[in-house]
Amino acid sequence: MSSATVAPPVPQRAPSVPLGDALLERIRAWSYYRTADAANRRDLRLDLLRGFCIFAMVVDHFGGDSWLYAITGGNRFYVSAAEGFIFISGFVMGQAYHAKSQRSGLTPAMLDALRRARTLYLATVALTLIFSALYLYTDLTLWTGRDFGLGIDSLQEIAVAALTLHYTYHGTDILALYTLLILVAPLLLLLEYTGNAYWLLAISWLWWLGYQIYPEEASVPWYIRHGENFPIAAWQVLFVTGHVLGFSRERWSEWLRTFRRLRVVMVALGIAVTLGLISLAWRAENGFFDIDPNVLNESFFKVPLRPARLVAFLSVAIVAYTSATYLWYPLKRVLGWLMLPLGQAALYSYIVHFFLILLVYNLAPMVAALPWTPSEEVFTPIFQSAVVLLLWLLVKRRVLFGVIPN
């Protein structure tokens, strides 16, 4: 009986994956939707972006010469952190109160918004009175400089004006704006809940347009001393638009998923415009072309939110949100430890950073008296970074969270 020798099986080499496909799959794995964070009730991308807005405002409020302004814009770029802060606040509120109205009904959601407005009102009044008193009764160095003045000599008059939101100290002006916006949020909720969001957007944008043409006539509800940088007639358009988008997020998200090519076009345009703005700012700063700076300043004027500035904000917002979505994993690994806590305690961070800047401004003369005094280019970013890190530490340790709104 003969036996046949059977050859051992030859191991098959696994099919190789092209390098380009492997790299593409690795990049896809960075997406927010591929991580466990996507199941979080909070949209951590918004927390990250709002945390960056807080970081930028802390850095920009310092003044001086710093390389960090290349990251934050130094409040000289064609869009600033303030626009992002107001828009994200409206968006998050619209999304959160839509969910609350679905769970508990419209009335509890409206009452909760009013309680939020009360908290902001008390914070605005308290900060205004504290810093006005420091101006009147101390010799402390304040970030505005004492030549800025208060415009009011009597503390009693300051108190009445602060309580009625007719007066703010420099820095609390955006909080006064925020307070008034939250105060009308129940009306926004009512209109959105009853299906009148389009009318709401039409009124908001017409009000903004009226302010561009007739600023005095469109200035409602009243004049706020030292609040000229954030006129509600102009800045409400960011909050209201964000609120409507947040309230109807599921609807327009589904619409964008249906029209994917439009989404690609929007992102491409956002990137192109953002790169164009960076190039324009760099060339204007370095004098590479002859252009009247007044033309650029007026076209992108921050106070009334000129149309060009809104286009700039839209472009940067698209790029920022897209980056936070598709580059989520590396961004969170590198920046999440800092930006997420600041963004999740945004109001606390904004309030506390004024006191930290006040501390630094009054420690600066001691540093200047040292035998070796660093240059402003070295000194400023060091103190900016120290304040940001100290603020982060206070948030992580939840210092005075029971007292300061967060």
Contacts in CASP RR format, 6 or more apart in sequence:
PFRMAT RR
TARGET T0000
AUTHOR 0000-0000-0000
METHOD contacts of the structure
MODEL  1
MSSATVAPPVPQRAPSVPLGDALLERIRAWSYYRTADAANRRDLRLDLLR
GFCIFAMVVDHFGGDSWLYAITGGNRFYVSAAEGFIFISGFVMGQAYHAK
SQRSGLTPAMLDALRRARTLYLATVALTLIFSALYLYTDLTLWTGRDFGL
GIDSLQEIAVAALTLHYTYHGTDILALYTLLILVAPLLLLLEYTGNAYWL
LAISWLWWLGYQIYPEEASVPWYIRHGENFPIAAWQVLFVTGHVLGFSRE
RWSEWLRTFRRLRVVMVALGIAVTLGLISLAWRAENGFFDIDPNVLNESF
FKVPLRPARLVAFLSVAIVAYTSATYLWYPLKRVLGWLMLPLGQAALYSY
IVHFFLILLVYNLAPMVAALPWTPSEEVFTPIFQSAVVLLLWLLVKRRVL
FGVIPN
27 326 0 8 1.000
28 34 0 8 1.000
29 329 0 8 1.000
30 326 0 8 1.000
30 327 0 8 1.000
30 328 0 8 1.000
30 329 0 8 1.000
30 330 0 8 1.000
31 325 0 8 1.000
31 326 0 8 1.000
31 328 0 8 1.000
31 329 0 8 1.000
32 38 0 8 1.000
32 44 0 8 1.000
32 45 0 8 1.000
32 324 0 8 1.000
32 325 0 8 1.000
32 326 0 8 1.000
32 328 0 8 1.000
33 325 0 8 1.000
34 329 0 8 1.000
35 328 0 8 1.000
35 329 0 8 1.000
37 44 0 8 1.000
37 328 0 8 1.000
37 332 0 8 1.000
42 344 0 8 1.000
43 92 0 8 1.000
43 95 0 8 1.000
44 332 0 8 1.000
44 340 0 8 1.000
45 321 0 8 1.000
45 324 0 8 1.000
45 325 0 8 1.000
45 328 0 8 1.000
46 88 0 8 1.000
46 91 0 8 1.000
46 92 0 8 1.000
47 339 0 8 1.000
47 340 0 8 1.000
47 343 0 8 1.000
47 344 0 8 1.000
48 324 0 8 1.000
48 331 0 8 1.000
48 332 0 8 1.000
48 335 0 8 1.000
48 336 0 8 1.000
48 339 0 8 1.000
48 340 0 8 1.000
48 343 0 8 1.000
49 84 0 8 1.000
49 88 0 8 1.000
49 320 0 8 1.000
49 321 0 8 1.000
49 324 0 8 1.000
49 339 0 8 1.000
50 84 0 8 1.000
50 85 0 8 1.000
50 88 0 8 1.000
50 89 0 8 1.000
50 92 0 8 1.000
50 342 0 8 1.000
50 343 0 8 1.000
50 346 0 8 1.000
51 339 0 8 1.000
51 340 0 8 1.000
51 342 0 8 1.000
51 343 0 8 1.000
51 346 0 8 1.000
51 349 0 8 1.000
52 81 0 8 1.000
52 320 0 8 1.000
52 335 0 8 1.000
52 339 0 8 1.000
53 81 0 8 1.000
53 82 0 8 1.000
53 84 0 8 1.000
53 85 0 8 1.000
53 88 0 8 1.000
53 343 0 8 1.000
53 346 0 8 1.000
54 81 0 8 1.000
54 85 0 8 1.000
54 342 0 8 1.000
54 343 0 8 1.000
54 346 0 8 1.000
54 349 0 8 1.000
54 350 0 8 1.000
54 353 0 8 1.000
55 72 0 8 1.000
55 81 0 8 1.000
55 338 0 8 1.000
55 339 0 8 1.000
55 342 0 8 1.000
55 388 0 8 1.000
56 71 0 8 1.000
56 72 0 8 1.000
56 73 0 8 1.000
56 74 0 8 1.000
56 80 0 8 1.000
56 81 0 8 1.000
57 81 0 8 1.000
57 82 0 8 1.000
57 85 0 8 1.000
57 350 0 8 1.000
57 353 0 8 1.000
58 349 0 8 1.000
58 353 0 8 1.000
58 356 0 8 1.000
58 357 0 8 1.000
58 384 0 8 1.000
58 387 0 8 1.000
58 388 0 8 1.000
58 391 0 8 1.000
59 66 0 8 1.000
59 68 0 8 1.000
59 69 0 8 1.000
59 71 0 8 1.000
59 72 0 8 1.000
59 74 0 8 1.000
59 384 0 8 1.000
59 388 0 8 1.000
60 69 0 8 1.000
60 72 0 8 1.000
60 73 0 8 1.000
60 74 0 8 1.000
60 75 0 8 1.000
60 80 0 8 1.000
60 81 0 8 1.000
61 143 0 8 1.000
61 171 0 8 1.000
61 353 0 8 1.000
61 354 0 8 1.000
61 357 0 8 1.000
62 143 0 8 1.000
62 357 0 8 1.000
62 360 0 8 1.000
62 380 0 8 1.000
62 383 0 8 1.000
62 384 0 8 1.000
62 387 0 8 1.000
63 380 0 8 1.000
64 376 0 8 1.000
64 380 0 8 1.000
65 376 0 8 1.000
65 377 0 8 1.000
65 380 0 8 1.000
66 377 0 8 1.000
66 380 0 8 1.000
66 381 0 8 1.000
66 384 0 8 1.000
67 377 0 8 1.000
67 381 0 8 1.000
68 381 0 8 1.000
68 384 0 8 1.000
68 385 0 8 1.000
69 76 0 8 1.000
72 81 0 8 1.000
73 80 0 8 1.000
74 80 0 8 1.000
76 281 0 8 1.000
77 277 0 8 1.000
77 281 0 8 1.000
78 277 0 8 1.000
78 280 0 8 1.000
78 281 0 8 1.000
78 300 0 8 1.000
78 308 0 8 1.000
78 309 0 8 1.000
78 312 0 8 1.000
79 277 0 8 1.000
79 309 0 8 1.000
79 312 0 8 1.000
79 313 0 8 1.000
79 316 0 8 1.000
80 302 0 8 1.000
82 174 0 8 1.000
82 230 0 8 1.000
82 302 0 8 1.000
83 238 0 8 1.000
83 305 0 8 1.000
83 309 0 8 1.000
83 313 0 8 1.000
84 238 0 8 1.000
84 313 0 8 1.000
84 317 0 8 1.000
85 174 0 8 1.000
85 346 0 8 1.000
85 350 0 8 1.000
86 174 0 8 1.000
86 177 0 8 1.000
86 178 0 8 1.000
86 181 0 8 1.000
86 235 0 8 1.000
86 238 0 8 1.000
86 239 0 8 1.000
87 238 0 8 1.000
87 239 0 8 1.000
87 241 0 8 1.000
87 242 0 8 1.000
87 313 0 8 1.000
87 317 0 8 1.000
89 178 0 8 1.000
89 239 0 8 1.000
89 346 0 8 1.000
90 181 0 8 1.000
90 238 0 8 1.000
90 239 0 8 1.000
90 240 0 8 1.000
90 242 0 8 1.000
90 243 0 8 1.000
90 246 0 8 1.000
91 242 0 8 1.000
91 243 0 8 1.000
91 245 0 8 1.000
91 246 0 8 1.000
92 246 0 8 1.000
93 113 0 8 1.000
93 116 0 8 1.000
93 182 0 8 1.000
93 185 0 8 1.000
93 243 0 8 1.000
94 188 0 8 1.000
94 189 0 8 1.000
94 192 0 8 1.000
94 242 0 8 1.000
94 243 0 8 1.000
94 244 0 8 1.000
94 246 0 8 1.000
94 247 0 8 1.000
95 246 0 8 1.000
95 247 0 8 1.000
95 249 0 8 1.000
97 109 0 8 1.000
97 112 0 8 1.000
97 113 0 8 1.000
97 185 0 8 1.000
97 189 0 8 1.000
97 247 0 8 1.000
98 192 0 8 1.000
98 246 0 8 1.000
98 247 0 8 1.000
98 248 0 8 1.000
98 249 0 8 1.000
100 108 0 8 1.000
100 109 0 8 1.000
100 112 0 8 1.000
101 108 0 8 1.000
101 109 0 8 1.000
101 189 0 8 1.000
101 193 0 8 1.000
106 189 0 8 1.000
106 190 0 8 1.000
106 193 0 8 1.000
109 189 0 8 1.000
110 186 0 8 1.000
110 189 0 8 1.000
110 190 0 8 1.000
111 186 0 8 1.000
113 182 0 8 1.000
113 185 0 8 1.000
113 186 0 8 1.000
113 189 0 8 1.000
114 183 0 8 1.000
114 186 0 8 1.000
116 182 0 8 1.000
116 185 0 8 1.000
117 179 0 8 1.000
117 182 0 8 1.000
117 183 0 8 1.000
117 185 0 8 1.000
119 405 0 8 1.000
120 175 0 8 1.000
120 178 0 8 1.000
120 179 0 8 1.000
120 182 0 8 1.000
120 347 0 8 1.000
120 405 0 8 1.000
121 165 0 8 1.000
121 179 0 8 1.000
121 183 0 8 1.000
122 405 0 8 1.000
123 175 0 8 1.000
123 347 0 8 1.000
123 351 0 8 1.000
123 404 0 8 1.000
123 405 0 8 1.000
124 162 0 8 1.000
124 165 0 8 1.000
124 168 0 8 1.000
124 172 0 8 1.000
124 175 0 8 1.000
124 176 0 8 1.000
124 178 0 8 1.000
124 179 0 8 1.000
125 162 0 8 1.000
125 163 0 8 1.000
125 165 0 8 1.000
127 169 0 8 1.000
127 171 0 8 1.000
127 172 0 8 1.000
127 175 0 8 1.000
127 351 0 8 1.000
127 354 0 8 1.000
128 158 0 8 1.000
128 162 0 8 1.000
128 167 0 8 1.000
128 168 0 8 1.000
128 169 0 8 1.000
128 172 0 8 1.000
129 158 0 8 1.000
129 159 0 8 1.000
129 162 0 8 1.000
131 142 0 8 1.000
131 169 0 8 1.000
131 172 0 8 1.000
131 354 0 8 1.000
132 150 0 8 1.000
132 155 0 8 1.000
132 158 0 8 1.000
132 162 0 8 1.000
132 169 0 8 1.000
133 155 0 8 1.000
134 140 0 8 1.000
134 142 0 8 1.000
134 358 0 8 1.000
135 142 0 8 1.000
135 146 0 8 1.000
135 149 0 8 1.000
135 150 0 8 1.000
135 169 0 8 1.000
136 150 0 8 1.000
136 155 0 8 1.000
140 358 0 8 1.000
140 361 0 8 1.000
140 362 0 8 1.000
141 358 0 8 1.000
141 361 0 8 1.000
141 362 0 8 1.000
141 364 0 8 1.000
141 365 0 8 1.000
142 358 0 8 1.000
142 361 0 8 1.000
143 170 0 8 1.000
143 354 0 8 1.000
143 357 0 8 1.000
143 358 0 8 1.000
143 361 0 8 1.000
144 169 0 8 1.000
144 170 0 8 1.000
148 170 0 8 1.000
150 158 0 8 1.000
150 169 0 8 1.000
151 225 0 8 1.000
152 158 0 8 1.000
152 161 0 8 1.000
152 167 0 8 1.000
152 225 0 8 1.000
158 167 0 8 1.000
161 167 0 8 1.000
161 225 0 8 1.000
162 168 0 8 1.000
165 176 0 8 1.000
165 179 0 8 1.000
165 180 0 8 1.000
165 222 0 8 1.000
165 224 0 8 1.000
166 222 0 8 1.000
166 223 0 8 1.000
166 224 0 8 1.000
166 225 0 8 1.000
167 224 0 8 1.000
167 225 0 8 1.000
167 226 0 8 1.000
168 175 0 8 1.000
168 176 0 8 1.000
168 224 0 8 1.000
168 225 0 8 1.000
168 226 0 8 1.000
168 227 0 8 1.000
169 226 0 8 1.000
170 226 0 8 1.000
171 354 0 8 1.000
173 224 0 8 1.000
173 226 0 8 1.000
173 227 0 8 1.000
173 228 0 8 1.000
173 229 0 8 1.000
173 230 0 8 1.000
174 229 0 8 1.000
174 230 0 8 1.000
175 350 0 8 1.000
176 224 0 8 1.000
176 227 0 8 1.000
176 230 0 8 1.000
177 227 0 8 1.000
177 230 0 8 1.000
177 232 0 8 1.000
177 235 0 8 1.000
180 221 0 8 1.000
180 232 0 8 1.000
181 232 0 8 1.000
181 236 0 8 1.000
181 239 0 8 1.000
185 243 0 8 1.000
188 200 0 8 1.000
188 240 0 8 1.000
188 243 0 8 1.000
188 244 0 8 1.000
189 247 0 8 1.000
191 197 0 8 1.000
191 199 0 8 1.000
191 200 0 8 1.000
192 200 0 8 1.000
192 243 0 8 1.000
192 244 0 8 1.000
192 247 0 8 1.000
192 248 0 8 1.000
197 244 0 8 1.000
197 247 0 8 1.000
197 248 0 8 1.000
200 240 0 8 1.000
200 244 0 8 1.000
201 240 0 8 1.000
201 241 0 8 1.000
201 244 0 8 1.000
204 236 0 8 1.000
204 237 0 8 1.000
204 240 0 8 1.000
204 241 0 8 1.000
205 237 0 8 1.000
205 241 0 8 1.000
207 218 0 8 1.000
207 220 0 8 1.000
207 233 0 8 1.000
207 236 0 8 1.000
207 237 0 8 1.000
208 233 0 8 1.000
208 234 0 8 1.000
208 236 0 8 1.000
208 237 0 8 1.000
208 305 0 8 1.000
210 217 0 8 1.000
210 218 0 8 1.000
210 233 0 8 1.000
211 218 0 8 1.000
211 219 0 8 1.000
211 231 0 8 1.000
211 233 0 8 1.000
211 234 0 8 1.000
211 304 0 8 1.000
212 234 0 8 1.000
212 304 0 8 1.000
212 306 0 8 1.000
212 307 0 8 1.000
215 231 0 8 1.000
215 233 0 8 1.000
215 304 0 8 1.000
218 233 0 8 1.000
219 231 0 8 1.000
219 233 0 8 1.000
220 232 0 8 1.000
220 233 0 8 1.000
221 232 0 8 1.000
228 303 0 8 1.000
229 302 0 8 1.000
229 303 0 8 1.000
230 303 0 8 1.000
231 303 0 8 1.000
231 304 0 8 1.000
234 303 0 8 1.000
234 304 0 8 1.000
234 305 0 8 1.000
235 305 0 8 1.000
237 305 0 8 1.000
237 310 0 8 1.000
238 305 0 8 1.000
238 313 0 8 1.000
245 252 0 8 1.000
256 262 0 8 1.000
256 263 0 8 1.000
266 318 0 8 1.000
267 318 0 8 1.000
267 319 0 8 1.000
267 322 0 8 1.000
269 315 0 8 1.000
269 318 0 8 1.000
270 314 0 8 1.000
270 315 0 8 1.000
270 316 0 8 1.000
270 318 0 8 1.000
270 319 0 8 1.000
271 315 0 8 1.000
271 319 0 8 1.000
273 311 0 8 1.000
273 312 0 8 1.000
273 315 0 8 1.000
274 315 0 8 1.000
274 316 0 8 1.000
274 319 0 8 1.000
277 312 0 8 1.000
277 315 0 8 1.000
277 316 0 8 1.000
280 296 0 8 1.000
282 288 0 8 1.000
283 289 0 8 1.000
284 291 0 8 1.000
284 293 0 8 1.000
284 296 0 8 1.000
298 306 0 8 1.000
299 306 0 8 1.000
299 308 0 8 1.000
299 309 0 8 1.000
300 306 0 8 1.000
300 308 0 8 1.000
300 309 0 8 1.000
300 312 0 8 1.000
301 309 0 8 1.000
302 309 0 8 1.000
323 331 0 8 1.000
324 331 0 8 1.000
332 340 0 8 1.000
338 388 0 8 1.000
338 392 0 8 1.000
341 392 0 8 1.000
341 395 0 8 1.000
341 396 0 8 1.000
342 349 0 8 1.000
342 391 0 8 1.000
342 392 0 8 1.000
342 395 0 8 1.000
343 349 0 8 1.000
345 395 0 8 1.000
345 401 0 8 1.000
345 406 0 8 1.000
347 405 0 8 1.000
347 406 0 8 1.000
348 395 0 8 1.000
348 401 0 8 1.000
348 404 0 8 1.000
348 405 0 8 1.000
348 406 0 8 1.000
349 391 0 8 1.000
349 395 0 8 1.000
351 404 0 8 1.000
351 405 0 8 1.000
352 391 0 8 1.000
352 394 0 8 1.000
352 404 0 8 1.000
353 387 0 8 1.000
353 391 0 8 1.000
356 387 0 8 1.000
356 390 0 8 1.000
356 391 0 8 1.000
357 387 0 8 1.000
360 383 0 8 1.000
360 386 0 8 1.000
360 387 0 8 1.000
364 383 0 8 1.000
367 373 0 8 1.000
367 379 0 8 1.000
373 379 0 8 1.000
374 382 0 8 1.000
394 400 0 8 1.000
END
